Amino acid sequence: MYRELLDKRGKLAVVGLGYVGVPIALAFAKKISVVGFDVSAARLEKMRKGIDPSGELPAAAFADADIRFTSSLEELAAASFYIVAVPTPVDESNNPDLSPLLAATRSVAGVLEKGDYVVYESTVYPGCTEEECLPLLEEISGLRAGRDFKLGYSPERINPGDTRHRLDNTVKIVSGCDAEALAEIADVYGLVVSAGVHRAPSVKVAEAAKIIENTQRDVNIALMNELSIIFSRIGINTYDVLEAAGTKWNFQKFSPGLVGGHCIGVDPYYLVHKAEALKYHPKMINAGRFINDSMGGYIGKKVLKQMISLGIGMRDSRVLVMGVTFKEDVADIRNSKVVDIIRELADFGVRVDVVDPHASAAEVEREYGLRMVASPQPFYDAVILAVAHRAYQGKDEAFFKALCRPKAVFADVKGLYRGKIHELTYWSL
């Protein structure tokens, strides 16, 4: 398979052209022939014009790429190596929503032929690829894994907004249904990953490795968030404590904050689902999820208390929220916990203006029913710096004072301006 792709006698297809699929597809398209498959006509149109819909890659990334963007199953059938990189969200009850993954699997199964490879990159619980996807592939195609086609799993490690840790310089985990599949899949990914590949002994191990990467971060951030609640009651600043503790060589440097997005805020629920199916109730993972999912409401209440302490009434008060994306310097608003802050304030009758230099106002309104403002409209009773965008860094206190009434609260979620705000009432996690 590797040699066939390298000689362009075969094509590689990436199914799902989101923030994971696009960089993978374009990286391979510099080396081999690629079919980029997606069901969204709007996304495909942008990519045909050299525009990354996720806003992560420059137009230069599309140059000299041997790739065909399509929604045609007939064109998808021209491939012999399929990479599935569709989202794996949770539903309103935080249960895994496998519908995008299974829909993509059905599409691939409908065009699968003998000798083909199917590799999944979507984050799932251990066992999902072989227990949910594999039966569909075999049922629809009439082929048998191992004998007629090969199956593998290689978890994505794309980090939105991170230009330092890229696909090519991050070790890639690969796995396969047998030794032959593992060797071929490793060789194929080796075309675009200069950092090398790690060959996991099984598909389940590769799935588990991915899911615990984000679960570990979730639990550690939850500890920091819980500590920030305790330190707030003591009357000391969490970041002062972490700075002091960080002078020890083996102290792990995590910080409190909002945990949203598609990865850390979602993936642990997949592991919880699998654990509970095995009759085990994961206490630490669930506790971490509860703490992190509660932080938006907690921040909203803390800001309200600070306002009340200044004698500010809720009914006619105005608050500016700066930043609504799930993390700094990205346009992605999926599972943004900033929304929880806004809703907490709104529940108390506070008028909230929302600004963000990266977020699409149309997407924010469509996803959350919130209307952003083009620019702040002073004067505010509180300013909440919710997302640490570069555009919000390096300001002085005069900048924020100009937005506020004489008595106002400055809530600095990530502690960017710790020790720099003296005239406004300052609060941070």
JOQUI-V198341 format. One record per pair of residues at least 6 apart in sequence whose ideal C-beta (glycine too) atoms are under 6 Angstrom apart, sorted by the first residue. I is the first residue (numbers start at 1). J is the second residue. Records with the same first field share a line. If there is no record, write none. Layout:
I: J, J
This chain:
1: 117, 184
2: 184, 187, 188
4: 10
5: 12, 32
8: 33
10: 80
11: 33, 35, 78, 79
12: 28, 32, 34, 81
13: 35, 37, 76, 79, 82
14: 21, 24, 25, 36, 83, 85
15: 37, 84, 104
16: 85, 86
17: 36, 38, 43
19: 54, 160
20: 85, 156, 158
21: 85
22: 52
23: 167
25: 34, 36
26: 61, 65
27: 167, 192
28: 34, 192
29: 65, 66, 67
31: 191
33: 66
34: 67
35: 68, 75, 76, 79
36: 67, 69
37: 76
38: 44
39: 71
43: 53
44: 69
46: 53
47: 69
48: 69
50: 59, 62
55: 331
73: 111
76: 111
77: 111
80: 116
81: 117
82: 108, 118
83: 119, 121
84: 104, 120
85: 121
86: 100, 101, 104, 122
87: 100
88: 101, 122, 123, 124
89: 97
90: 97, 266, 269
91: 97
94: 269
96: 270, 273
101: 122
105: 133, 136
108: 118
109: 136, 137, 140, 141
110: 140
112: 141, 149
114: 148
116: 149
117: 150
118: 151
119: 152, 154, 185
120: 129, 153
121: 154, 156
123: 210, 267
124: 207
125: 270, 271, 273, 274
126: 204, 207, 208
127: 204
129: 153, 203
130: 203
134: 145
143: 149
145: 151, 177
146: 177, 178
150: 177, 181
151: 177
152: 175, 176, 181, 185
153: 175, 203, 206, 207
154: 174
155: 173, 210
157: 170
159: 165
160: 330, 332
161: 329, 330
168: 193, 194
169: 195
170: 195
171: 195, 196, 198
172: 189, 193, 197
173: 198, 200, 206, 209
174: 185, 186, 189, 197, 199
175: 200, 203, 206
176: 182, 185
182: 199
186: 197, 199
189: 197
200: 206
211: 267, 270, 271
214: 263, 264, 267
215: 268, 271
217: 264
218: 264, 268, 288
219: 288
220: 254
221: 254, 259
222: 288, 291, 292
224: 254, 255, 256
225: 256, 291, 295
226: 291
228: 238, 256, 429
231: 238
238: 256, 429
239: 415, 418
245: 251
246: 253
256: 429
257: 414
258: 295, 337
259: 265, 292
260: 326, 335, 336, 337
261: 326, 335
262: 334
265: 335
268: 285, 289
272: 282, 285
275: 282
296: 337, 340, 341
297: 340, 344
299: 341
300: 341, 344, 345
303: 382, 411
304: 348
306: 409, 425, 427
307: 381, 382, 409
310: 407
312: 381
314: 348, 349, 350
315: 349
317: 350, 381
318: 351, 380, 381
319: 345, 350, 352, 380, 382
320: 353, 376, 380, 383
321: 342, 352, 354, 384, 386
322: 355, 385, 392
323: 356, 386, 387, 389
324: 336, 338, 354, 356, 359
325: 332, 333, 358, 359, 387
326: 332, 336
328: 387, 388, 389
329: 389, 390
331: 358
333: 359, 363, 364
338: 386
339: 368
342: 352
345: 352
346: 352
353: 373
354: 372
355: 373
357: 389, 391
361: 372
364: 370, 372
365: 371
376: 403
378: 403
379: 405
380: 403, 404
381: 405, 408
382: 408, 409
383: 400, 403, 410
384: 411
385: 392, 412
386: 413
388: 414, 416
397: 421
400: 410
408: 424
409: 425
410: 421, 424, 426
411: 427
412: 428
415: 428
